[in-house]
Every structure is written in structure tokens, then in C-alpha cells.
Amino acid sequence: MDQLKEKRIPQRILLYIFGVFTLSLGAVFVVNANLGASPVQAVPLVVSLITEMSIGTSFIAVLILFTLIQIAILRREFKWIQLTQVLVALLFGYLVDFSNFLIRGIQAHNYFGQILMLCVGIVLTASGVTLHMRAKLVNLPPEALTAAITTKVKNGVFHRVRIVQDCALVAIAVVLSFSFLCGIYGVREGTIISALLVGKCIHITNRIWLPVLKRLGF
């Protein structure tokens, strides 16, 4: 089975790219719903508003920062192969800008439409997580950072560390927003909804996608 997986590396790379693209599309739908970004998206969104960089470029900068933090935490335990996360950050950032271009004409004109866009974004995000993780290649920087912190925390549990990490990201987004934009931007009810529903939605997308992927040999 392992040899079969090794022979299917090109297919796994394609699956990984498709998963990251789906994830980027979900991120853009959530952001464009204007109900607040998810915890991971909040800081890049606020940085984008402060610096007037594209949202994709902002994502690249923040994800690379996540990788540098991992190096600081793990030090000699950091495996240099993990620097491929920088390439993933670049890929994700460019795909975010491309996704933003693709759905530029889709706008919500009322609160119901905003909720609908948010829900679509959550489903796409969950699907993207399922797809790119099934490829079993490189973790995205946020997940890799959580894993790095978990190894350094006594009795650390991944999902508990992720909750603390998400709360910290939201707090940083709020502080940056107040400091540079004189108000709260990027954090609203959609942030809480995303935080609560993405994880649960992944269970559903796993049940939908995994049987299909197994038939395709993944």
C-alpha cells in the first residue's frame, strides 16, 4: 500500500492543490459575506485592511510568519522539509486572490444573503480540509503551528491547543483593528459561527468525500 501511495505522488499533488483551492474559495466566501472572518482568516483580513495589500498577499505574509514561529518554538527539532510550508503559503495566497477574482460578481444584498455566503464558505472550507489532508503531503502553516505548540505544552492536546490558538488570533485581530483602524473589523458573529461549525462540518464532508476518494485510490 505504501509503495502504491509513493507511485501516486503526482495524483496526490493534484488532489492537494485542488483541496487548497477549495479551501481558498471557502476563505473568500467567508470574508466576502462581511460577517467577520474565521479565526485563522481574521488577522490576514485586518492586515489587508491596514496595509491595503491584497487579501492573498496578506495571507502569504501571515502564513510565512506562522512558519517562522514554528522554527522559534521547535529550534533543532524543526525539520527543514517543513519549509515547504512557505511554498504552500505562496500557493494558498495566490489561490485566494484567484478565488476572489472568480467570485467578484457574487455579492450579498441583505443579511440572509450574507448568512448564505457564510454557510457556503464554511462548507467549502471543510471540504478543502478533507481533500488536502487526504493527500497526506504538507500541513498548512496554521495546523503545523498548532502541532508544534502541542509538542511543547505539557499534556498538550491538539484540539485544545487549537482553540487557544484561535482565540489568540481573534484577540490579535481585535488589537490590530483597534490600534490602526480605530474600530473592530474582521471579527463579527460570522467569526463565532465559523469557529463553531467548521469542525462539525468536516465530519460531514469526510463522510461525503472519503468514500469517493477511496474509489479513486486515495
N, C-alpha and C positions, 0 to 999 in steps of 0.2 A: 504493500500500500504506500509506504514512504517513497519507494522508487517511482511509483506511478505519479505521486504528487510532484516529485522532482522533474519528471518529464513534462508535467503540465504547467510549468512555470510561466510560459507566455500567456496561457489562458487565465492563470491566476492573476497575472499583472493586469490583464484586460478587465477581469472581474473587480479587482481592486480600484482601478481607475473609474469604472462605472459606479462603484459604491461611493467613492469620494465625490464624484459628480452629483450623484443623488443627494448626498449629504450637503453639498454646496447649494443645490437647488432648494433644499429644505431650509437652510440658513437664510437664503434670500427671501423666501416666502414669509418666514417668521419676522424678519426685520421689516419687510415692506408692509406687513399688517399694521405697523405703527402702534402695537400694543405692548411694546417692550421686547427686547431680545432675550434669548435664553441666557443662563448664567455664563456659559462659555463665550457667547457672542457679545455680551454686554460691553466688555472692555474694548474689543476692536471697534464696536459701533461708536462708543464715546470718543475714542482716539481719532476715528474718522471724522467725527463732527468737529473736534478741536483743531485738527491739523488740515482738514479739507482734503485728505488723501482719499482715494477710492476705498470702498469697504474691503475689497480684495487685498489691496496693498496693506491696509491696516491689519487684516488677518495675518498676512505673512509676517509682519513685524512682531505681533504678539506671539504667534506660534514659535518663531525663532527664539524669542525671549524665554518661552517655556522650556525649550531645549537647553538653553544656557543655564537656566535654573537647575535642570536635571544634572548638568555637569558639576555645578557647585555643590549639589546635595550628595551625589554619588562619588565624585572625585575619581579615585583609581578604579572604582567598581564600574564606572561608566564605560561601556563598550563602544568603541569608535564606529562600529557598524550602525549604531543608533543615530549617528549624524545624518543618516539617510532621512531622518525626520525633517531636516532642512529642505530636502527636495520635495517631501510631502507637503510641507508648508507652502512652498512655491506653487506646487500643483493645485493645492486647495485654494490659495489666494486667487490664482488666475481663473480657476473654475468658478469662483464666487462672482468675479467681475463678468465672466461669460454668462453665468446664470442670470445675473442682474440685467444684462443686455437682452437675454431671451424673454424675460417676463416684464420688460419695461412698460408694456402696454396694459398690464393687468393691475388694476387699482381697485381698492375698496372704497365705495362711496358712502357707506354707512357702517354702523357698529356691527351689524350682522355680517356684512361682507368682511370686515376685519377679523371677526371670530372665525369665519370660514377659511380665510387665508392662513390664519394661525394654525388651524387644525390640519390643513393641507401640509403646511410646513413641518408640523410635528410628525405626521405620517411619513413624509419624505425623509426626515432626519432619522427616524427609527429604521426605515428601510435601508438607508445609507450605512448605518452602523452594522446592521445584519450582513449586508453584502460585502463591505470592505473587511470586516472581521473574518468572514468565511474564507476569504482569500489567504488568510494566515501569513501575511507579509509583515509590514511595518505598522506599529501602532501610531495613531495620530498623536501629536505632542500633548494634548490635554490628558489622554489616557495614560501615556507614558510618564507624565509628571506625577499623576496620582499613584502609579505603581512605584515610582522612585521614592515618593514620600512614605508610602506604606512600608517599604523595606526598612526605613529609618525610625519609624514610630514603634514604640514598644507595644506588642499585641495589636499591631495595626491591622485593620480590616479594610479592604479596598473600597467597598461601597460607603463605609463611614468616612473614610478619608476624602472620598469624592464629594460627599455632602459638605464637609468643612471647606474643601477647596472651592466648591461652587458658591458657598456663602461668602467666602473671602473675595472672589471675583466680583460678585454683585456689590460688595462693600467698596471695593476699589473703584468700580464704575461710578458709584454714587459720589465718592470723594472727588474723583476727577471731574465729574459733571458739575458739582457744586463749585469747585475751585476755578474751573476755566469757562464754564458756560452759565454760571450763576443760576442753576436750576437742576432738576433731576431729568436726565434724558437717557433713553435706552433701558430704563427699568420701570416697568408698569405691571399690570395684572398678568400680561402675557408672559412675563418672566417667571412668575409663580406657576402659571398653568403649564408652561414648558417644563419646568423643573419637576412638576408632579406627574406629568403624563408621558414624557418621552420614554422613561424607563419602563412603564407599564406597556406602552405601545410596542416596544422592542420585543416583548414576549409574543405579541400578536404577529408582528412581521416575521419573527423567527418561524412561527408555525406556518406562515404562508410561503415564505421564500425557501426555507431549508429543504422541504421535500422536492421542490423544483430544482434546486442546486444539486441535490444528491443524484437526481436523474441525469443531470448534465455532467456528473462525475466530479463535483466539488465537495 
